[in-house]
Amino acid sequence: MTVVSNASPLINLARIGQLDLIHILYGELVVPEAVWHEVVIVGAEQPGAIEVKSATWIKMQTVANRQLVQALQQELGAGEAEAIALALETRAELLLMDEHFGREVAHHLGLRCIGLIGMLIEAKHKGFIQEVKLYLDALRDIAGFRVSRELYVRVLQDEHEE
């Protein structure tokens, strides 16, 4: 299974010490150069940089279709644009991305996307974690991950945790 990720899932899971959750769920992960650069180079002093750089299951890959990346960058950041382009090039089964507009573009191009909350729900359903609330709270409180109150409540209700 080919899975491509944008920076946000990597950074936020690393901030709460749960980067390996991606590996547990999906095995190997592919990230484009722009995401690698954002997390490992620019973010060298930030949470996730060392973890991503040293994770043998995260592979960096160059995007070949630079024209598509340039077109996508009219509306998206470099990481999102390259992640979408790489997911298309590799025929990825899944794209990990939290940015709303980026996900809309990816869906429009026929890609299957999931964000951090969806990953937590999947991890619970597969028995890798016991509850979503613990991780959602950590993402909000430690990582500063923004989740609307409505979404937070709905997820916990759907997962029978509140």
C-alpha positions in Angstrom: 0.0 0.0 0.0 1.4 3.4 -1.0 0.6 6.1 1.4 1.8 9.8 0.9 1.7 12.4 3.6 1.7 16.1 4.0 3.6 17.7 6.9 0.8 18.3 9.3 0.1 14.6 10.3 3.8 14.0 10.8 4.4 17.1 12.9 1.3 16.8 15.0 1.7 13.1 15.8 5.4 13.7 16.6 4.5 16.5 19.0 2.4 14.0 21.1 5.0 11.2 20.7 2.8 9.1 18.4 4.5 9.3 15.0 4.7 5.5 14.9 0.9 5.3 14.7 1.3 6.0 11.0 3.8 3.2 10.6 1.5 0.8 12.6 -1.5 1.7 10.4 0.1 1.9 7.0 3.7 0.6 7.0 6.0 2.6 4.8 5.2 6.2 4.1 6.3 8.4 1.2 6.8 12.1 1.5 7.7 14.6 -1.2 10.8 16.8 -1.0 8.8 19.9 0.0 7.4 18.0 3.0 10.8 16.6 4.0 12.3 20.1 3.7 9.5 21.6 5.8 9.7 19.0 8.6 13.4 18.0 8.6 15.3 21.0 7.3 13.2 24.2 8.1 11.8 22.5 11.2 15.1 21.1 12.4 14.6 22.4 15.9 10.9 21.5 16.0 9.1 18.4 17.1 9.1 15.7 14.4 12.3 16.7 12.6 14.6 14.1 14.3 11.8 11.4 14.4 11.0 11.8 10.7 14.7 12.0 9.6 15.5 8.8 11.6 12.4 6.8 10.7 13.5 4.1 8.3 9.9 3.6 7.2 9.6 7.2 5.9 11.0 7.6 2.3 11.5 10.9 0.6 10.7 11.0 -3.2 11.0 13.7 -5.8 7.9 14.7 -7.7 8.4 14.4 -11.5 5.4 16.5 -12.7 6.6 20.0 -11.8 4.0 21.6 -14.0 1.2 20.1 -11.9 3.0 21.2 -8.7 3.2 24.8 -10.0 -0.5 24.7 -11.0 -1.5 23.4 -7.5 0.7 26.0 -5.8 -1.6 28.7 -7.2 -3.9 27.8 -4.4 -1.9 25.5 -2.0 1.4 25.5 -0.2 4.4 23.7 -1.5 3.9 20.7 0.8 0.3 20.2 -0.1 0.9 20.7 -3.8 3.8 18.2 -3.9 1.9 15.7 -1.7 -1.0 15.7 -4.1 1.2 15.4 -7.1 3.2 12.6 -5.6 0.1 10.7 -4.6 -1.1 10.9 -8.2 2.2 9.9 -9.6 2.6 6.9 -7.3 -1.0 6.0 -7.5 -1.2 6.1 -3.8 -4.0 4.4 -2.1 -4.1 7.1 0.6 -3.1 10.7 1.1 -2.6 11.9 4.7 -3.6 15.6 4.8 -5.4 17.8 7.3 -5.6 21.1 5.3 -9.3 21.4 4.2 -8.8 23.0 0.8 -6.0 20.6 -0.1 -8.2 17.7 0.7 -10.9 19.1 -1.5 -8.5 19.5 -4.4 -7.2 15.9 -3.8 -10.7 14.5 -3.7 -11.5 16.3 -7.0 -8.4 14.7 -8.5 -9.7 11.3 -7.4 -7.4 10.7 -4.4 -8.5 9.1 -1.1 -7.6 11.4 1.8 -7.7 11.0 5.5 -6.7 13.5 8.2 -5.5 13.0 11.8 -8.9 12.5 13.2 -9.8 9.9 10.6 -6.5 8.1 11.3 -7.3 8.0 15.1 -10.7 6.5 14.3 -9.2 4.0 12.0 -6.6 3.1 14.6 -9.3 2.5 17.2 -11.4 0.4 14.9 -8.3 -1.7 14.1 -7.6 -2.2 17.8 -4.3 -0.2 17.8 -5.6 2.4 20.3 -8.3 2.0 22.9 -9.9 5.5 22.6 -9.8 8.5 20.3 -10.4 11.0 23.1 -7.0 10.6 24.7 -5.2 11.3 21.4 -7.6 14.1 20.4 -7.0 15.8 23.7 -3.3 15.5 23.4 -3.4 16.9 19.8 -5.4 19.9 21.0 -3.6 20.5 24.3 0.0 19.6 23.4 0.3 20.0 19.7 -2.1 22.9 19.4 -4.1 21.1 16.7 -7.3 22.9 16.1 -10.5 20.9 16.3 -13.9 22.7 16.4 -16.0 21.9 19.5 -18.7 20.6 17.2 -16.3 18.1 15.5 -14.8 17.1 18.8 -18.1 16.3 20.3 -19.4 14.5 17.2 -16.3 12.3 16.9 -16.6 11.3 20.6 -20.3 10.6 20.3 -19.8 8.6 17.1 -17.1 6.6 18.9 -19.2 6.1 22.0 -16.7 7.9 24.2 -18.9 10.7 25.5 
